[in-house]
Amino acid sequence: MRSLPETESPDLLVGALSGDDAAVWRLTDNRALVVTADFITPVVDDPYSWGQVAAANAISDVFAMGGKPLLALNLLCWNTAELSNEQLQEVLNGGHDIARQCGMVIAGGHTVDDPEPKYGMAVIGEVDPNKMLTNAGLRADQELILTKPLGIGIITTGLKWGRANTADVAKAISSMVSTNAKAAEIAVTHGASGATDVTGFGLLGHLGRAAEESAVDVEIVVGNVPIIDGARELAAAGVVPSGTGRNLAWINDRVDRDAGVGELDVTLLADAQTSGGLVFGIDRTQAAKALSALLKSGHQAARIGVTHQGSGQIRLTTVARQP
């Protein structure tokens, strides 16, 4: 994205060059539009569940900016020669279910014939620019909170390969269809300054970009990072999505690790997620309150590390250094 021409406008508060989750356009001093689009190929077998996952994944970008979704348009690629209209309707029903949960409406959309089905949304939301979360908003000496477990990409790969068990797949689907609405609300309420959602580039990729944009280093306590059931065992057996390897190649030169951190740990932290959680930076005085609120609301959240003055480096450790 850095090769794109720069768009100059005082009202474009967040554009493409920072690699953030969504674009933000200022309307007034206390109101701005959040605009994003995302679509995915099927990650689960059931069309309704896929529709839910794809919608939650697309809407998440608005929540990652601390915003509220208002309106969406469906984006659908459909193989009309091999897939039925009934399956198509189930996909759209799943998306509408998530939209209702998020208090937004779907006002239309666009469909094209495509050999490989894809579904997602273009989403418009709103945010107060004074409370906006961005990937450039992390500050030194903050704690980092992750709101969902990692390992989704490994579980969905295991499903494709016929290697994941039913119970683990069900937990992964439950995680993916859970929206980040409440997590974003809690982050903003407790004064988080920066955030990003954890999707295709994995925790290391998304957090690494946020650290770079924020001019901080981040330190992750590997044992504190929640991992979804079954993911570690599948990864140890070589069941890893191809996107995870690309993530590692992109971020590897900026990652240092202690002797106690193994290859499997790094693989899990780079796992390519679909509809993952948020990771946000928050003052140490507010971290315990924010985590408590997340846990009470049903999130499998954790305090996973800290930030330091720096330039975008990531350190993986077993014990956090004191500031």
C-alpha positions as CSV (number, residue, x, y, z in Angstrom):
1,M,0.0,0.0,0.0
2,R,3.0,2.3,0.5
3,S,3.4,2.5,-3.3
4,L,0.0,4.1,-3.8
5,P,-0.2,7.8,-4.5
6,E,-0.9,9.9,-1.5
7,T,-4.4,11.3,-1.2
8,E,-4.3,14.9,0.2
9,S,-7.3,16.1,2.0
10,P,-7.6,17.6,5.5
11,D,-10.8,15.6,6.0
12,L,-9.3,12.2,5.2
13,L,-8.2,11.3,8.8
14,V,-7.2,7.8,8.0
15,G,-6.3,6.6,4.4
16,A,-4.5,3.7,2.7
17,L,-0.9,4.5,3.5
18,S,-1.0,3.6,7.2
19,G,-2.4,0.1,6.5
20,D,-5.2,0.7,9.0
21,D,-8.4,-1.3,9.2
22,A,-10.7,1.2,7.5
23,A,-10.7,4.7,6.0
24,V,-12.1,7.6,8.1
25,W,-13.6,10.8,6.6
26,R,-14.3,13.8,8.8
27,L,-17.8,15.3,8.6
28,T,-17.6,17.6,11.6
29,D,-15.3,18.1,14.6
30,N,-17.1,15.3,16.4
31,R,-18.4,13.1,13.7
32,A,-16.7,11.1,10.9
33,L,-17.5,8.3,8.5
34,V,-15.7,4.9,8.8
35,V,-15.6,3.1,5.4
36,T,-14.4,-0.5,4.7
37,A,-14.9,-3.5,2.5
38,D,-13.9,-7.1,3.0
39,F,-15.0,-10.5,1.5
40,I,-13.7,-14.1,2.0
41,T,-14.0,-17.5,0.4
42,P,-15.8,-20.2,2.5
43,V,-14.0,-21.2,5.7
44,V,-16.7,-23.6,6.9
45,D,-19.1,-26.0,5.2
46,D,-22.4,-24.6,6.3
47,P,-23.5,-21.7,4.1
48,Y,-25.4,-19.9,6.9
49,S,-22.4,-20.1,9.2
50,W,-20.1,-18.9,6.4
51,G,-22.4,-15.9,5.9
52,Q,-22.2,-15.1,9.6
53,V,-18.4,-15.4,9.6
54,A,-17.9,-13.3,6.5
55,A,-20.2,-10.5,7.8
56,A,-18.6,-10.4,11.3
57,N,-15.2,-10.3,9.6
58,A,-16.2,-7.4,7.4
59,I,-17.9,-5.3,10.1
60,S,-15.0,-5.9,12.5
61,D,-12.9,-3.2,10.7
62,V,-15.4,-0.5,11.9
63,F,-15.2,-1.8,15.5
64,A,-11.4,-1.8,15.2
65,M,-11.5,2.0,14.6
66,G,-13.7,2.4,17.7
67,G,-16.7,3.1,15.5
68,K,-20.4,2.1,15.1
69,P,-21.6,0.4,11.9
70,L,-24.6,2.0,10.2
71,L,-25.1,0.6,6.7
72,A,-23.7,-2.2,4.5
73,L,-23.9,-3.5,0.9
74,N,-23.5,-7.2,0.3
75,L,-20.6,-8.3,-2.0
76,L,-21.2,-11.7,-3.4
77,C,-19.5,-13.9,-6.0
78,W,-21.5,-17.1,-6.7
79,N,-21.0,-20.2,-8.8
80,T,-24.5,-20.4,-10.3
81,A,-23.6,-23.5,-12.3
82,E,-22.8,-25.6,-9.2
83,L,-24.4,-23.9,-6.2
84,S,-28.1,-23.5,-5.5
85,N,-30.2,-20.4,-4.9
86,E,-31.2,-22.0,-1.6
87,Q,-27.5,-22.0,-0.5
88,L,-27.1,-18.4,-1.7
89,Q,-30.1,-17.4,0.4
90,E,-28.6,-19.1,3.5
91,V,-25.3,-17.2,3.1
92,L,-27.2,-13.9,2.9
93,N,-29.4,-14.9,5.8
94,G,-26.3,-15.4,7.9
95,G,-25.0,-12.0,7.0
96,H,-28.3,-10.3,7.8
97,D,-28.3,-12.1,11.2
98,I,-24.9,-10.5,12.1
99,A,-26.0,-7.1,10.8
100,R,-29.0,-7.2,13.0
101,Q,-26.9,-8.1,16.0
102,C,-24.7,-5.1,15.3
103,G,-27.6,-2.7,15.0
104,M,-27.0,-1.9,11.3
105,V,-28.9,-2.5,8.1
106,I,-28.0,-4.1,4.7
107,A,-29.4,-1.8,2.0
108,G,-28.5,-3.8,-1.1
109,G,-25.4,-5.1,-2.8
110,H,-23.9,-6.6,-5.9
111,T,-23.5,-10.2,-7.2
112,V,-21.3,-11.6,-9.9
113,D,-21.0,-15.1,-11.4
114,D,-17.7,-16.6,-10.2
115,P,-16.3,-20.2,-10.2
116,E,-15.1,-19.6,-6.6
117,P,-17.7,-18.3,-4.2
118,K,-16.9,-15.2,-2.1
119,Y,-19.0,-13.2,0.3
120,G,-18.5,-10.1,2.4
121,M,-19.6,-6.5,2.7
122,A,-18.8,-2.9,2.1
123,V,-19.6,-1.2,5.4
124,I,-20.2,2.4,6.4
125,G,-20.0,3.4,10.1
126,E,-19.4,6.5,12.2
127,V,-17.0,7.5,14.9
128,D,-16.1,10.5,17.0
129,P,-12.7,11.6,15.7
130,N,-11.7,12.5,19.3
131,K,-12.3,8.9,20.4
132,M,-11.1,7.1,17.2
133,L,-8.8,4.1,17.6
134,T,-6.1,3.7,14.9
135,N,-3.1,1.4,14.4
136,A,-0.9,4.5,15.0
137,G,-2.3,5.2,18.4
138,L,-0.3,2.9,20.6
139,R,1.8,4.6,23.2
140,A,4.9,3.6,25.2
141,D,4.4,1.9,28.6
142,Q,0.9,0.6,27.8
143,E,-0.5,-2.9,28.3
144,L,-1.7,-4.9,25.3
145,I,-5.0,-6.7,25.5
146,L,-6.2,-9.4,23.0
147,T,-9.9,-10.1,23.0
148,K,-10.1,-13.5,21.2
149,P,-7.9,-16.6,21.1
150,L,-5.6,-17.3,18.2
151,G,-5.5,-20.5,16.1
152,I,-8.6,-20.0,13.9
153,G,-6.6,-20.3,10.6
154,I,-5.2,-23.6,11.8
155,I,-8.6,-25.0,12.8
156,T,-10.2,-24.0,9.5
157,T,-7.2,-25.5,7.6
158,G,-7.7,-28.7,9.7
159,L,-11.3,-28.7,8.7
160,K,-10.4,-28.5,5.0
161,W,-7.8,-31.3,5.4
162,G,-10.2,-33.5,7.4
163,R,-7.9,-33.3,10.5
164,A,-9.9,-31.1,12.9
165,N,-12.4,-32.7,15.3
166,T,-16.0,-31.5,15.5
167,A,-15.8,-30.0,19.0
168,D,-12.8,-27.8,18.0
169,V,-14.4,-26.7,14.8
170,A,-17.6,-25.7,16.7
171,K,-15.5,-23.6,19.1
172,A,-13.8,-21.9,16.2
173,I,-17.1,-21.1,14.5
174,S,-18.4,-19.7,17.7
175,S,-15.4,-17.4,18.0
176,M,-15.6,-16.3,14.4
177,V,-19.4,-15.4,14.5
178,S,-18.9,-13.4,17.7
179,T,-18.6,-9.8,16.7
180,N,-16.2,-7.3,18.2
181,A,-18.9,-4.8,19.1
182,K,-18.6,-5.2,22.9
183,A,-14.9,-5.4,22.8
184,A,-14.6,-2.1,21.0
185,E,-17.1,-0.5,23.4
186,I,-15.0,-1.7,26.4
187,A,-11.7,-0.5,24.8
188,V,-13.1,3.0,24.1
189,T,-14.8,3.3,27.5
190,H,-11.5,2.5,29.3
191,G,-9.4,4.9,27.3
192,A,-7.6,2.7,24.7
193,S,-5.5,4.8,22.4
194,G,-4.8,2.4,19.6
195,A,-6.1,-0.8,18.2
196,T,-6.3,-3.2,15.3
197,D,-8.2,-6.3,14.6
198,V,-6.3,-9.6,14.1
199,T,-7.2,-11.1,10.7
200,G,-5.2,-12.3,7.7
201,F,-1.8,-11.1,8.8
202,G,-2.0,-12.7,12.2
203,L,-1.2,-11.2,15.5
204,L,2.5,-10.6,14.6
205,G,1.6,-9.0,11.3
206,H,-1.1,-6.7,12.5
207,L,0.5,-5.8,15.8
208,G,3.9,-5.3,14.1
209,R,2.4,-2.8,11.6
210,A,0.7,-1.0,14.5
211,A,4.0,-0.9,16.4
212,E,5.7,0.5,13.3
213,E,3.0,3.2,12.7
214,S,3.0,4.1,16.4
215,A,6.8,4.2,16.8
216,V,6.8,1.8,19.7
217,D,8.3,-1.7,20.3
218,V,6.0,-4.4,21.6
219,E,6.8,-7.2,23.9
220,I,4.5,-10.3,23.9
221,V,4.5,-12.7,26.8
222,V,3.9,-15.9,24.8
223,G,2.4,-17.9,27.6
224,N,-0.3,-15.3,28.1
225,V,-1.7,-15.4,24.6
226,P,-4.9,-17.5,24.5
227,I,-4.9,-20.2,21.9
228,I,-8.2,-21.9,20.8
229,D,-8.6,-25.6,21.6
230,G,-6.9,-28.0,19.2
231,A,-4.8,-25.4,17.3
232,R,-1.5,-26.2,19.0
233,E,-1.9,-29.9,18.4
234,L,-2.8,-29.4,14.7
235,A,0.1,-27.0,14.2
236,A,2.5,-29.4,15.8
237,A,1.3,-32.0,13.2
238,G,2.0,-29.6,10.3
239,V,-1.5,-28.4,9.8
240,V,-0.8,-24.8,9.1
241,P,-2.4,-22.4,6.5
242,S,-0.1,-21.1,3.7
243,G,-0.9,-17.5,4.8
244,T,0.9,-18.1,8.1
245,G,4.1,-18.8,6.3
246,R,3.8,-15.6,4.3
247,N,3.1,-13.7,7.5
248,L,6.3,-15.0,9.1
249,A,8.3,-14.1,6.1
250,W,7.0,-10.5,6.2
251,I,7.6,-9.9,9.9
252,N,10.5,-12.2,10.7
253,D,13.3,-9.6,10.5
254,R,11.5,-7.5,13.2
255,V,10.9,-10.3,15.7
256,D,13.3,-11.2,18.4
257,R,12.6,-14.1,20.8
258,D,13.9,-15.4,24.1
259,A,15.5,-18.9,24.2
260,G,12.3,-20.3,25.8
261,V,10.1,-19.4,22.8
262,G,9.9,-22.2,20.2
263,E,9.0,-22.4,16.5
264,L,5.5,-23.6,17.3
265,D,4.9,-20.6,19.5
266,V,5.9,-18.2,16.7
267,T,3.7,-20.1,14.2
268,L,0.7,-19.7,16.4
269,L,1.3,-16.0,16.8
270,A,1.5,-15.6,13.0
271,D,-1.6,-17.7,12.3
272,A,-3.8,-16.1,9.7
273,Q,-7.1,-15.4,11.3
274,T,-10.6,-14.9,10.0
275,S,-12.9,-12.7,12.1
276,G,-10.3,-12.5,14.9
277,G,-10.4,-10.3,17.9
278,L,-9.1,-6.9,18.7
279,V,-5.7,-6.1,20.2
280,F,-5.5,-2.7,21.8
281,G,-3.1,-0.6,23.9
282,I,-4.3,0.8,27.2
283,D,-2.8,2.6,30.2
284,R,-1.7,0.3,32.9
285,T,-4.1,1.8,35.4
286,Q,-7.1,0.8,33.2
287,A,-5.9,-2.6,32.0
288,A,-7.3,-4.6,34.8
289,K,-10.7,-2.9,34.6
290,A,-10.9,-3.4,30.8
291,L,-9.9,-7.1,31.1
292,S,-12.5,-7.7,33.8
293,A,-15.2,-6.1,31.7
294,L,-14.2,-8.3,28.7
295,L,-14.2,-11.5,30.8
296,K,-17.6,-10.7,32.3
297,S,-19.0,-10.2,28.8
298,G,-17.9,-13.6,27.7
299,H,-14.6,-12.8,25.9
300,Q,-11.6,-15.2,26.1
301,A,-9.4,-12.2,26.5
302,A,-6.0,-11.7,28.1
303,R,-3.3,-9.2,28.8
304,I,-0.6,-10.4,26.4
305,G,2.2,-7.9,26.7
306,V,3.5,-4.3,27.0
307,T,4.8,-1.5,24.8
308,H,8.0,0.4,25.0
309,Q,9.6,3.3,23.2
310,G,11.0,2.0,19.9
311,S,10.6,1.7,16.2
312,G,8.3,-1.3,15.5
313,Q,10.3,-4.3,16.8
314,I,8.6,-7.2,18.5
315,R,10.1,-9.2,21.3
316,L,8.7,-12.6,22.2
317,T,9.4,-13.5,25.8
318,T,8.3,-15.6,28.7
319,V,8.3,-12.8,31.3
320,A,7.6,-9.1,30.6
321,R,10.3,-6.6,31.4
322,Q,9.4,-3.8,33.8
323,P,9.1,-0.3,32.2
